[in-house]
Amino acid sequence: VQLQASGGGLVQAGDSLRLSCAASGLTFRNYAMGWFRQTPGKEREFVAAISWSWTSGTAADSVKGRFTISRDNAKNTVYLQMDSLKPEDSAVYYCAANRGVRVSATPDDYDYWGQGTLVTVSS
C-alpha cells in the first residue's frame, strides 16, 4: 500500500493550497481517509476526515470553514483544499487510510500513512 501526498509548499498568510494524496495497493473506495498534521516536538494532530462514500466528514475546529476535504474514488485520490492559511497551519501534512465504516479523528484508527508533505505559511 502506498499513499503519496503532494501539493505542499511555501505560501503567505491568506493564500490557498490544495494537497493531494494518491493511493495505490488498496481498494480505495473501502477506506475512509484522513488528513493529519505535525510540527516538531508535537503530537500528530487531526485535520479532517471523509468517509468512503463521501456521505460524512469531519474537521478539526481549528480549520473548519477554511479547509475542505474531498475524494475522487475513480482516481484513488483524496484532497485537502486549504484556504485562508495562517502561520499556525505550518506543518507536515500526512494522509492516512482507515478501513472503518466511520470517519475518525484518532490516529490509531488508521491502517496506512503517507510520507507527508510540508506546508509553510509565512506571515
C-alpha positions as CSV (number, residue, x, y, z in Angstrom):
1,V,0.0,0.0,0.0
2,Q,1.3,3.5,-0.9
3,L,-0.2,6.9,0.0
4,Q,1.6,9.6,-1.9
5,A,0.9,13.1,-0.6
6,S,1.8,16.2,-2.6
7,G,1.0,19.8,-3.0
8,G,2.8,21.3,-0.1
9,G,4.9,24.4,-0.3
10,L,5.7,27.9,0.9
11,V,2.9,30.4,0.8
12,Q,1.9,33.7,2.5
13,A,-0.8,34.1,5.1
14,G,-4.2,34.3,3.4
15,D,-3.2,32.1,0.5
16,S,-4.6,28.8,-0.6
17,L,-3.1,25.4,-1.2
18,R,-4.6,22.1,-2.3
19,L,-3.0,18.9,-1.1
20,S,-3.5,15.6,-2.9
21,C,-3.0,12.1,-1.7
22,A,-2.9,9.3,-4.3
23,A,-3.5,5.8,-3.0
24,S,-2.4,2.5,-4.6
25,G,-2.3,-1.1,-3.5
26,L,-5.7,-1.0,-1.7
27,T,-9.3,-0.8,-2.7
28,F,-9.6,2.9,-2.2
29,R,-13.4,3.0,-2.0
30,N,-13.4,0.7,1.0
31,Y,-11.4,3.2,3.1
32,A,-12.2,6.3,5.0
33,M,-9.5,8.9,4.5
34,G,-8.0,11.4,6.8
35,W,-5.5,14.3,6.9
36,F,-3.3,14.9,9.9
37,R,-0.5,17.4,10.6
38,Q,2.5,17.5,12.8
39,T,5.1,20.1,13.9
40,P,8.4,19.3,15.6
41,G,8.0,18.3,19.2
42,K,4.2,18.0,19.0
43,E,1.9,15.0,18.5
44,R,0.2,14.4,15.3
45,E,-2.9,16.5,15.1
46,F,-6.2,15.6,13.3
47,V,-7.2,17.9,10.5
48,A,-10.1,16.4,8.5
49,A,-11.5,13.0,7.5
50,I,-14.0,11.8,5.0
51,S,-16.0,8.5,4.7
52,W,-15.5,6.0,1.9
53,S,-18.8,7.1,0.3
54,W,-18.3,10.8,0.9
55,T,-21.5,10.8,2.9
56,S,-19.9,12.1,6.0
57,G,-16.9,14.1,7.0
58,T,-15.5,15.9,9.9
59,A,-12.8,18.6,10.5
60,A,-11.0,20.0,13.4
61,D,-12.4,23.2,14.9
62,S,-9.2,25.0,14.1
63,V,-9.7,24.5,10.3
64,K,-13.5,24.5,10.0
65,G,-14.7,27.0,7.4
66,R,-11.2,27.2,5.9
67,F,-10.2,23.6,4.9
68,T,-12.3,21.2,2.8
69,I,-11.7,17.5,2.4
70,S,-12.9,15.7,-0.7
71,R,-12.2,12.5,-2.6
72,D,-12.3,11.1,-6.1
73,N,-12.8,7.3,-5.9
74,A,-12.3,7.0,-9.6
75,K,-8.8,8.5,-9.2
76,N,-8.0,6.9,-5.9
77,T,-7.2,10.3,-4.6
78,V,-8.2,12.4,-1.5
79,Y,-7.7,16.2,-1.5
80,L,-7.4,18.8,1.2
81,Q,-8.3,22.3,0.0
82,M,-6.8,24.8,2.4
83,D,-8.0,28.4,2.2
84,S,-7.2,31.5,4.3
85,L,-4.0,29.9,5.5
86,K,-2.4,31.1,8.7
87,P,1.1,30.7,10.0
88,E,-0.1,28.3,12.6
89,D,-1.2,25.9,9.8
90,S,2.5,25.4,9.1
91,A,3.3,21.7,9.5
92,V,4.0,18.4,7.7
93,Y,0.7,17.1,6.5
94,Y,0.0,13.4,6.3
95,C,-2.8,11.5,4.6
96,A,-4.0,8.2,6.1
97,A,-6.4,5.4,5.2
98,N,-8.8,3.8,7.7
99,R,-10.6,0.6,6.9
100,G,-13.6,1.6,9.0
101,V,-17.2,2.5,8.5
102,R,-17.0,5.8,10.2
103,V,-14.6,8.7,10.0
104,S,-12.2,9.0,12.8
105,A,-10.0,11.7,14.3
106,T,-7.9,9.2,16.2
107,P,-4.5,8.4,14.5
108,D,-4.5,4.8,15.9
109,D,-7.7,4.0,13.9
110,Y,-5.7,4.5,10.7
111,D,-4.1,1.5,8.9
112,Y,-1.8,3.2,6.4
113,W,0.0,6.5,6.3
114,G,1.7,8.6,3.6
115,Q,5.1,10.2,3.8
116,G,3.9,13.7,4.4
117,T,4.1,17.0,2.6
118,L,5.4,20.2,4.1
119,V,3.3,23.3,4.3
120,T,4.9,26.6,5.4
121,V,2.8,29.7,5.8
122,S,4.7,32.9,6.2
123,S,3.2,35.9,8.0
